[in-house]
Amino acid sequence: MALERTTRTGMVLPDVRGDGRSLRATWHQEQQVVVLSLWRNNVCISTFRLSADEVPDLITFLHHALDEAYDVARERVERLEGPAQAG
């Protein structure tokens, strides 16, 4: 999945479903918020303002979710590879 930087303070992440969907995240220093916006092609569909104080909670959530996903994937690979290595 490609990551596109819009500016020094923003990024665009394409939706895995395609069809011109994307998430844009921009940092607004003057307001101390991160604006998350949903886009379809060049049309903004919705926005959400996240206080800078809440950003660490979002990062922690994403970090833990990825850790859990990696653990599950690692266990699955170990189960699949385990019998082949024992023989």
Buried (B, 14 or more C-beta within 10 A) or exposed (E): EEEEEEEEEBBBBBBEEEEEBBEBBBBEEEEEBBBBBBBEEEEEEEEEEBEEEEBEEEEEEEEEEEEEEEEEEEEEEEEEEEEEEEE
